[in-house]
């Protein structure tokens, strides 16, 4: 059984349920196509939205980077 992890930033309210469903469907279809149909019915897609306060780039919290870019 394939387990596919997707991490993305949670910004501007995050992804909607419909967007997450479309993403999961698309990823599952791509996986099945790539592996000749294997795993399509048992694929698990885990979508994790990461708050921009919880990671950093170059030692700077991403929320700060985003705020500085808006100025």
N, C-alpha and C positions, 0 to 999 in steps of 0.2 A: 504494500500500500504506500503510495507516494505521499509525503508530507511536504507541503510547499509553504514556506514562510515568506510573508511580504511585510516589510517594515516601511512605513512612510510617516512623514511629519503630520502632526495634528495641528493644522493652522486654519484660521477663518471658519471655525466650527467643525472642521474635519470632514471626512467623506460621508455622504448620505448612505443609508441602507441600500438604496437602489444602486448607487455607484459601487458599493462593496459587492453586491450580488453580481453586477456586470463584470467586475474585476475577477471574482472567483470563477465565474463561468468561462471567461476568456482565457484565464490561466489554465484551467482544466482542459479546455479544448486544445490549447497549444501543446500542453504536455502529452495529451493523447495522440495528437498529430505527429509530434516529434518521436514518440515511442510506439508508433504503429498501433494505436488504439489501446495499448496497455494502460491500466490504471485509471481510466476515465470514470468508471463507476465507483472507485474506492478512493479517489484523490481527496486528500484533506488540505484545504487552503486556510492558513491562519493569517489573519490580517491584524497587524499590530500598529496602532497609531502612537507615535512618540511625541510627547509634548516638547516644544522647542526649548523649554527650561531644563530639559533632562539630557541634553547632549551639547557638545562643544566642538568647534572647529578651530584649530590653531590656538587652543587654550581659551577661547572666548565662547561664552554661552550663546547659542544660536538666536535666542530671543533678543539679545543685545545687538547681534549682527543685523537682524531684521530691522530693529528700531533705528539703528544708525543709517541703514540704507534708505529709510523713508524720509530722512531729514534733507 
